[in-house]
Amino acid sequence: MSPQLDEFPSDDALPARAAVVIIGGGIIGVSAALFLAQRGVATVLCEKGRIGGEQSSRNWGWCRKMLRDPREIPLIIESLRLWEQMNQMAEAETGFRQSGIAYLADTQAELEKHEAWLQEARLYQLDSRIITGAEVAKLLPGATRSWAGALYTASDGRAEPGKAAPAIAAAARRHGATILTACAVRGIETAGGRVTAAVTEKGRIACDSVVLAGGAWSRLFCGNLGLDLPQLKVLGSVMRTEKVEGGPECSASGAGFGFRKRLDGGYTVARLNTNIYDVVPDSFRLLADFLPASRLKWQSLRLRIGRRFIEEWQVPRRWPLDRASPFEEVRILDPEPSRAALDTARANIAEVFPAFRNVGIAERWGGLIDVTPDIVPVISPVETVPGFFIATGFSGHGFGIGPGAGRLVADLVTGAPPVVDPKPFRFSRFGDGSRPLPSPLAA
């Protein structure tokens, strides 16, 4: 089942030419479109399905600096600054509220791990801090149990995934961007190795630059260009409750559940570290790339072998641009959620917060999260294909970091001074011998 998502009407006409074509209408793509359009850059965004229809509407809705990989912290600081202005920038409700987030700890050992992350992050002067069990009780009134403490960031927040991407896309359109839905990009054309056009199912758009913000589809798209983007997919499962009276304002994760309050008075509920990794053909092709990360994160892996292996085996890896592409065969990835994970999360949150004990579940859904070997995104030009840029692999962190990532994309495409150092996000890190690893302290 797809989650609630604000409707967004497509523009009608396919422009013959643009300066930039963006592939993908998730939070990254629409943010990039907004910042490019604000600079007067002729921009066309092509989305094969609906704006925000895949992982950008299927995540928890957290916007956090806390427990980020240190390589991401400068970008998320910028992103939170933009989120604070987003309702005004979009002239619409994106749901952003600076309500705080807490990672609850049952033991002193967990608190010590959080303290180790704080030491790594101290350079950035965040307001994240360790709070006591008594402070947690004040932060989460109505809980029937206590915790050893928590890592808490008051300036972190939440937004509405079903509203944010459509609202930002509408803002980009007001600034002059063309936004096309149900319009898959099959590939790109080049001359002398440089990008000259994006070829869509509805026709060709001549352009100087193409930005691939395709989420879980990005590896497949790159493969047709002869580029090896190391990226796999994991399944996240989430649910939405009916309205809850007397529930917490602060978002939190711990004791087998995670939650955030919604604008409608209900809650988005899930469970940390229960994402499912389906073994697929790319699992073997990318084994060497992902093996170090797998060893580091093995306790949180939930492996599964099933029908997705056959489904992905049957997807063509190459196709001509004058024929239908795989992106036209599946407009929206809408996987079945893990009912076991969600049932456990529901039982756990009801045990701790009596307000949830009789609440109804309005929706359950699954989403496929694009993951890189170091769990850090790619936001980068592709040096071997001038004019081609990639913004993908956000590894479950893309919603919160989306506005900052969109601004960085706009900087890279236009040649402006980048808002943060883009080196940690370079595409070439996977082929230059760096073999970067995930941060062992990040979540």
N, C-alpha and C positions, 0 to 999 in steps of 0.2 A: 504494500500500500504506500502511495506517495503521501508525504506530509502536506499540511495546509500550505498554500503558496499563493501570494497575490498574483493576479493575472497581469500580463504585460502584452499589449498588442504590438504586432510587428509593423515596421515600416513596409511600404508596398514595393517601392522601386529599388532595383539593384543598381547602384551607381556603376558607371563604366570605369571610374577611376577614383582612387583615394590615396592619401599619403601613407596611411597605415590601415591594415586589415587585422583585426583581432579575432582569433578562433577561440570560441568558448564564452558563454554568458554566465559563468559563475561569479563569485565575489571578486576574484582576481581580475577577470576579464572586464567586468563592468567598471571596476575602480580604475583600471588602466584607461578605459575609454573616457571616463569622466575627466581625468587629469590631462589626457591628451587634448580632448575637446576644449577644456578651459584655456589651453595654450594656443588655441586657434588652429590645431592640426586637423586636417580633414581625415576623419576616422570612421571606419565601418566595422561594426562588430557582427559576426555571424555565429549564431547558435543553432545547432542541429535540432534541438528540441525546444524546451522552454527556458526562459531566463531563470537561473537559480534552480533548475529542475533536478539536479543531481546532488552532489555532496554539499553544495552551498546552502541547501535548505534542509539537510538531513543531519547536521551536526548538533552539538549540545547548545550552541549559542553563547559559549564563553568567549570573553575578550580579555586575555590575561597576559601579564608580563611574568608572573610567578612560575617558577620551575621550567622556564624556557632554557633551551640550549644557549649558552653564552653567545654563540655566533648570531643568534636571532634577536638578542635583547635590544640592540640599537634600533632595529626595524620595528619591533613591537612597541617600543617607546613612541616612535613616530606614529605608528598606527593608532595607539590609544589616544594620542593628541588629536588625530583626525576623527576618530569615533566620537569624541566629545563634541565636535562641530558638525557631525554628519547629518543630524536632523535639519540643521540650518542649511547646510550645503545642498542636501537633497530636496529641501522644501517639502519634506514628507516624514512620516514616522518610521524610523528604522528599528525602534525598540531599544535603543541604547540607553542604559542606565548604569551609573557608576555605583554599584551596590556591594562591591567587595566579593572576594572568593577566598574560601578556606580549604586547605588540604588537612583533613583531620588525621591525627596520629593516635594509635592505640598504645604505643610503647615508647619508651625513651629512645630506643634504637632508631625508630622512625624519625623522631625529632632530631636526633643527631645527624641523620642523612639530610634532613631539610636544612639544618644549620650549615652543613658542608656546602650545600648549594648557595646559601646566603653569602658565604665567604667568597665563592666564585663570582657572585653577582654584585659584590659590594662596590666594585669599580663604577657601577652605573647609578649608584645612589637611589635605589628603589625604596619605596616605603614598605616593602615586604618585611615581616618580622615574625618571630616565634611568639605565640600567645599561650597562656596557661589554660589548664582545664577550666578554671573558674571564668576566664574571659570567653572561652568557647560557649559555656553555658549561657552567658549573657547574649552572645551573638546568635545563638540558635535556641531561643526560648521554646519550651514545650518538649524538649528531648527527654526521653526516659532513661538515658544512660549518660555516662561521663566519658571524657577522653583525656589522655595524658596531656594533650595540647594540640596545637595546629600551626601550620605555616599560613599566615594571613596577609593579604594585600588589600587594603581598603580602597585603593584607586582602580583596581581591576573591576571589570563590569560584565554586562550581558547585553545581548541584542537579539532581535527576532530574525532568525534565518529565513523564514518565509516572507519577510517584508523587505529585508535589507537590499538584496540584489536587485529586485524590481525597482525599488525606490532610487537606487544609485543609477541604474540604467536609464530611468526617466530623466534624471538630472543630466546625464551625459547627452541625451537627445536634446534637451533644452539648450545645451551649449553647442549644438550643431552636429553631434554624432548621428550616424545612421545605425539603427539597431534592427537586425533581421533575425527572426526566429524561424524554426523549421527550414533552416538553410545551412546544410552541411558544407564545409569546405573539404573537398576531396584531396587537395594537394596544392603545391605551389609550382610556378614556372620560374625559371631562371634564364639569364643570358650572361655569358661570361662568368658564370658561377654566382652572380648576384640576383637577388629576388627581383622579379619584374611583375608578378601577378599572383593572385590567389584564385584558384579555380573552384567554384562552388557548384552545387547541383543545379543552380539556377542561372549559371553563367560565369563569365570571367570578370574579375575586378583588377585592373592594372593598378599597381601600387609600388611604393619604394621599400616598404617594410611589412613584415608579417610577424605578429606576436601569437605564439601558441600558448594558450591558457586552457588547455583541454583536460585538465584533471586526469582521471583514470584512463583516458583515451590517448594521452600524449605519447606514450611509448609506441603505440601502434602507428600513429601519424608519423612519428620520426623514422620508424623503420622503413616506411615507404620512400623516404628521402635518402635512405642509406645511412642514417644516423642511429647509433646504438645508445639509447637513453635507458640507463638502468633504473627501472621503476616497476614495482609490483603493487598489488591491490590487496587490501584487507577489508573485511566486512565489519562494520559497526552497526549496532542495534540500539534503537532509541524508542521511547514512547512518550505520549502526551496524556496527562491526566485531565479530568474535568476540574472545575474550579475547586480550590481547597481553601477553606476558611482557617485563618490562624497559622498558616505555614510560614517558614522562614523567608526573610527578604534576601539574605546573603546566599550566594551560591556556594555549594560545598561538595566535597567528595570524600568518602571514607566509609568504613564498616560495610563494604559491599554495595554501595550505591553512590550515585552522583546526581545532582539536581540543580535546576535554576528555575526561578519564578518567571512566569510568562505574563505578558500584558493582559491576557484574558483571565488571569487569576488562577489558571491551572499551572502545572509544572511539567517541564521536560525532565524525564528521569532516565537514567541509564546506569551502567556499571563500568568502572575503570578496569582496564586490563582484561576485558573479555572479548576483544575483537578476534574474529576468526580468520585464519589465513588458509585459503583454499590452495592446495597444491595444483599447479597448472603447468603447461609446458615451459613457460618462462621461468618457473621455479628452478628448473634444471639448467636452462641457458644462463641464468644469472646467479647460479649457486656460489661461485667464487666471490662475486660482488657482495652478496648478502650474508655469507657465512660468518664473518666477524661480528656483524650486528646481531645475528641470531644467537651467537654464543653469549653476547652481552645481555640480551633481553629474553633469554630462553624461558624464564619463569612466567612471562606474560604471553607466550605464544600458545595459540589454540589451533593446532593443525587439523585439517580436514581434507579427505580425498573423496571427491564425488563428481557430480555431473558437470561442474564448471571446467574440469580438465578436458572433457570431450568437447564442450561448447567452445572453449578457446582454441583447441586443436583445429576445429573446423573453420575458424575465422581466417580469411586470407591475409597474408602478411604483405603482399604486394598487389597493386591494382592500377590499371590505366586511368587517367583522369577523365576520359570520355565515357566511363561506365560508373554505375552505382558503386559507392564505397561502403565499407562496413558501418560507417557512421550514419548511413541512411537506413540500414537494416535495423538498428537499435537506436531509437531516438533518445530514450531515457533509461539509464540503468536503474532498475527498481527491484533489487534482490529481496528475498524473504529474510526478515529479521530472525535472530535466534530467540525463540520463545523461552527457552530454558534460561538464558541470561536475563531476559526482561522479567520473567516470573521471579527469579531470585532477587533482582533489584527491587521489585515491588514488595516482596516479603520483607526484605531488609529495611527498607525505608519505613514501612508500616510498623515494624517492630520498634523502631527508634522514635518515630513521630506519630502519635495517636491520630493526628489530624488526617493522616493518609490511609487509615485502616479501612474505611468504607468508601473511599473515593473511586469513581469509575475511570476506566482507561478509555480515552477517546480514540486514540490512534496508536499503532505500532508501525515502525518502518525500518528498513535497512538502507545502508549506503556504502558504496565502495570508496575507500580512502586510498589515495595515491601516495606511495611510500618510496623513499630513496634509501640507499644503503647507509647513509649517515643520519637519516631522519631530519635532514635540513633541505629546504627547497632549492630548486634551480631557478634563478632569476638572472638571465644572462643572454648576451648575444652568442650566436654560434659562429665562431671565427671562420670556419670552412665554408659557410654560406652567408656572405655579407647581406645584411638586411633581414635576417631571420633571427628571432628572439624567442626564448623559451621562458615561461613562468609556470612551473608545475612542481609536483612532488612535495606538497606542503605537509604531508605526513600527519594529517589530523589537526594541524594548527592553522589552516588556511583562512578560516572565517575571521578569527580575531586579528590576524596579521594582514588581512586582505587590503584594506585601504593603504597601508604603508607600502605593501608590495606593488599595488597599482601605481603609486607615485614613483617608486623606484623604476618600474618598467618605463613610465613616461620619461624619466630622466635619461635612461639608457638609450631609448629610441631617438630622442631629440638631441642627444649629445650634451645635455645640461649637466652641471655638477651633480653627482648622485647624492641623494639625501642621506645615505649611509654608505659605508664602504661595501661595494658589491662583491669583493673578492671571495668571501666565504660561500657565495651562491653561484660561482662560476660553473658553467657546464663542463669545462675542461678538467675539473678536479677528478673526474672519474677516469680520465685517460692519461693523466700526466704523472702517474706514479704516486700521487698523494695518498690514495686509499683512506680518506677520512672516516673516522668512527663516530657513532653517536655519543653524546655526553652520557656518562653513566648516572648522573644525578638529575637529568632532565626527565620530565613526564610528558 
